[in-house]
């Protein structure tokens, strides 16, 4: 786990790294990590979910954790199929969407044993408490 912590501030990506950010269903990447993903690493305006350039969007603005979970599950399956990439999950949903790590981190429980998924330290802390 300690080697699979997403850096708290990401400014560059290696060729095999994917920036995983919280989005909205319309793909309006106007703020937070979504804006960074759009400006720097190829997030597509108008695409709210999935692989986009060197990013992967997970919608977080359309409902509560139950509404977000299917997108997280889809992401985890995708990451398992792409072991050649390292997925750097940001604190999705914990900025503009207004959720806490305690609400979002449990959605990533299935990612704990996926070696190419890195999670934010606060997500790991929540998952380790469970």
Beta strands, then each sheet from edge to edge (+ up, - down):
strand 1: 5-6
strand 2: 17-23
strand 3: 50-52
strand 4: 55-59
strand 5: 86-89
strand 6: 117-120
sheet 1: 1+ 6+ 5+ 2+ 4+ 3-
end
